[in-house]
Amino acid sequence: MSSRTLTRRLAEDGLTYKGLLDDVRRKLALQYLKDRRIGLKKVAYLLGYSGVSAFYDAFHRWTGSSPGWILKSSATPEVFEEGFGGCFVAETFSGG
């Protein structure tokens, strides 16, 4: 399939390649960050970002929080998708 055909078919469903890639990266980032053994540099690499700062910017755009905050805190990222396609991180703290 040509890139033009793919672009057209995605557009018919109201999607873009960039939007799909961004969504997959966001979901994988949150999954990777649940594993405290994986550092930010490794997460950025696994998601195909040029460096940690590019990943940080994308993560902040998706969640409004820094990935470092999630790694350093006792919070567990949980994603809630809104009808408009937004993403929010709910903070669930362990302990009392």
Phi and psi restraints in degrees (value plus and minus 20) as a CYANA .aco file:
   2 SER   PHI     -95.4   -55.4
   2 SER   PSI     140.1   180.1
   3 SER   PHI     -84.5   -44.5
   3 SER   PSI     -52.5   -12.5
   4 ARG   PHI     -85.5   -45.5
   4 ARG   PSI     -62.4   -22.4
   5 THR   PHI     -85.4   -45.4
   5 THR   PSI     -63.2   -23.2
   6 LEU   PHI     -80.9   -40.9
   6 LEU   PSI     -66.2   -26.2
   7 THR   PHI     -78.9   -38.9
   7 THR   PSI     -64.4   -24.4
   8 ARG   PHI     -84.8   -44.8
   8 ARG   PSI     -64.1   -24.1
   9 ARG   PHI     -87.8   -47.8
   9 ARG   PSI     -57.7   -17.7
  10 LEU   PHI     -84.5   -44.5
  10 LEU   PSI     -62.5   -22.5
  11 ALA   PHI     -82.2   -42.2
  11 ALA   PSI     -54.1   -14.1
  12 GLU   PHI     -81.5   -41.5
  12 GLU   PSI     -49.2    -9.2
  13 ASP   PHI    -117.8   -77.8
  13 ASP   PSI     -11.0    29.0
  14 GLY   PHI      53.8    93.8
  14 GLY   PSI       7.6    47.6
  15 LEU   PHI    -140.4  -100.4
  15 LEU   PSI     142.2   182.2
  16 THR   PHI    -151.9  -111.9
  16 THR   PSI     135.2   175.2
  17 TYR   PHI     -80.6   -40.6
  17 TYR   PSI     -65.0   -25.0
  18 LYS   PHI     -80.8   -40.8
  18 LYS   PSI     -60.8   -20.8
  19 GLY   PHI     -85.5   -45.5
  19 GLY   PSI     -61.4   -21.4
  20 LEU   PHI     -84.7   -44.7
  20 LEU   PSI     -63.8   -23.8
  21 LEU   PHI     -81.0   -41.0
  21 LEU   PSI     -64.2   -24.2
  22 ASP   PHI     -81.3   -41.3
  22 ASP   PSI     -62.2   -22.2
  23 ASP   PHI     -85.5   -45.5
  23 ASP   PSI     -63.4   -23.4
  24 VAL   PHI     -84.9   -44.9
  24 VAL   PSI     -63.1   -23.1
  25 ARG   PHI     -81.3   -41.3
  25 ARG   PSI     -62.1   -22.1
  26 ARG   PHI     -81.9   -41.9
  26 ARG   PSI     -67.6   -27.6
  27 LYS   PHI     -83.2   -43.2
  27 LYS   PSI     -62.9   -22.9
  28 LEU   PHI     -87.2   -47.2
  28 LEU   PSI     -58.4   -18.4
  29 ALA   PHI     -78.9   -38.9
  29 ALA   PSI     -66.7   -26.7
  30 LEU   PHI     -85.2   -45.2
  30 LEU   PSI     -55.9   -15.9
  31 GLN   PHI     -87.2   -47.2
  31 GLN   PSI     -66.1   -26.1
  32 TYR   PHI     -83.0   -43.0
  32 TYR   PSI     -58.6   -18.6
  33 LEU   PHI     -89.1   -49.1
  33 LEU   PSI     -38.1     1.9
  34 LYS   PHI     -88.8   -48.8
  34 LYS   PSI     -46.1    -6.1
  35 ASP   PHI    -110.1   -70.1
  35 ASP   PSI      80.3   120.3
  36 ARG   PHI     -83.3   -43.3
  36 ARG   PSI     -31.3     8.7
  37 ARG   PHI     -99.7   -59.7
  37 ARG   PSI     -34.9     5.1
  38 ILE   PHI    -116.8   -76.8
  38 ILE   PSI      99.6   139.6
  39 GLY   PHI    -100.0   -60.0
  39 GLY   PSI     148.9   188.9
  40 LEU   PHI     -82.5   -42.5
  40 LEU   PSI     -58.3   -18.3
  41 LYS   PHI     -82.1   -42.1
  41 LYS   PSI     -62.2   -22.2
  42 LYS   PHI     -87.7   -47.7
  42 LYS   PSI     -62.1   -22.1
  43 VAL   PHI     -80.8   -40.8
  43 VAL   PSI     -66.6   -26.6
  44 ALA   PHI     -78.6   -38.6
  44 ALA   PSI     -63.1   -23.1
  45 TYR   PHI     -84.1   -44.1
  45 TYR   PSI     -67.4   -27.4
  46 LEU   PHI     -80.9   -40.9
  46 LEU   PSI     -51.6   -11.6
  47 LEU   PHI    -108.9   -68.9
  47 LEU   PSI     -23.2    16.8
  48 GLY   PHI      66.3   106.3
  48 GLY   PSI      -1.3    38.7
  49 TYR   PHI    -103.4   -63.4
  49 TYR   PSI     133.9   173.9
  50 SER   PHI     -91.3   -51.3
  50 SER   PSI     -40.5    -0.5
  51 GLY   PHI    -195.4  -155.4
  51 GLY   PSI     157.5   197.5
  52 VAL   PHI     -83.6   -43.6
  52 VAL   PSI     -57.9   -17.9
  53 SER   PHI     -85.4   -45.4
  53 SER   PSI     -57.0   -17.0
  54 ALA   PHI     -86.8   -46.8
  54 ALA   PSI     -60.1   -20.1
  55 PHE   PHI     -85.4   -45.4
  55 PHE   PSI     -64.0   -24.0
  56 TYR   PHI     -76.2   -36.2
  56 TYR   PSI     -67.0   -27.0
  57 ASP   PHI     -80.8   -40.8
  57 ASP   PSI     -63.8   -23.8
  58 ALA   PHI     -85.5   -45.5
  58 ALA   PSI     -63.9   -23.9
  59 PHE   PHI     -82.8   -42.8
  59 PHE   PSI     -62.3   -22.3
  60 HIS   PHI     -84.2   -44.2
  60 HIS   PSI     -57.2   -17.2
  61 ARG   PHI     -84.3   -44.3
  61 ARG   PSI     -59.9   -19.9
  62 TRP   PHI     -91.2   -51.2
  62 TRP   PSI     -61.2   -21.2
  63 THR   PHI    -137.3   -97.3
  63 THR   PSI     -40.4    -0.4
  64 GLY   PHI      61.1   101.1
  64 GLY   PSI     -18.6    21.4
  65 SER   PHI    -144.0  -104.0
  65 SER   PSI     142.3   182.3
  66 SER   PHI    -109.6   -69.6
  66 SER   PSI     127.9   167.9
  67 PRO   PHI     -85.3   -45.3
  67 PRO   PSI     -51.5   -11.5
  68 GLY   PHI     -82.9   -42.9
  68 GLY   PSI     -56.8   -16.8
  69 TRP   PHI     -81.8   -41.8
  69 TRP   PSI     -61.1   -21.1
  70 ILE   PHI     -87.1   -47.1
  70 ILE   PSI     -59.9   -19.9
  71 LEU   PHI     -87.3   -47.3
  71 LEU   PSI     -57.5   -17.5
  72 LYS   PHI    -102.5   -62.5
  72 LYS   PSI     -43.7    -3.7
  73 SER   PHI    -113.2   -73.2
  73 SER   PSI     159.2   199.2
  74 SER   PHI    -114.6   -74.6
  74 SER   PSI      -8.6    31.4
  75 ALA   PHI     -93.6   -53.6
  75 ALA   PSI     126.9   166.9
  76 THR   PHI    -133.2   -93.2
  76 THR   PSI     102.8   142.8
  77 PRO   PHI     -91.1   -51.1
  77 PRO   PSI     109.1   149.1
  78 GLU   PHI    -148.4  -108.4
  78 GLU   PSI     111.6   151.6
  79 VAL   PHI    -120.2   -80.2
  79 VAL   PSI     114.2   154.2
  80 PHE   PHI    -141.8  -101.8
  80 PHE   PSI     101.1   141.1
  81 GLU   PHI    -113.3   -73.3
  81 GLU   PSI     108.2   148.2
  82 GLU   PHI    -112.7   -72.7
  82 GLU   PSI     145.5   185.5
  83 GLY   PHI     -78.9   -38.9
  83 GLY   PSI     -47.2    -7.2
  84 PHE   PHI    -108.3   -68.3
  84 PHE   PSI     -14.3    25.7
  85 GLY   PHI      66.4   106.4
  85 GLY   PSI     -10.7    29.3
  86 GLY   PHI     -96.1   -56.1
  86 GLY   PSI     147.3   187.3
  87 CYS   PHI    -153.7  -113.7
  87 CYS   PSI     113.3   153.3
  88 PHE   PHI    -151.3  -111.3
  88 PHE   PSI     129.7   169.7
  89 VAL   PHI    -125.2   -85.2
  89 VAL   PSI     103.4   143.4
  90 ALA   PHI    -112.7   -72.7
  90 ALA   PSI     116.5   156.5
  91 GLU   PHI    -117.0   -77.0
  91 GLU   PSI     100.4   140.4
  92 THR   PHI    -135.9   -95.9
  92 THR   PSI      94.5   134.5
  93 PHE   PHI    -117.0   -77.0
  93 PHE   PSI     118.3   158.3
  94 SER   PHI    -105.2   -65.2
  94 SER   PSI     139.4   179.4
  95 GLY   PHI      63.6   103.6
  95 GLY   PSI    -187.6  -147.6
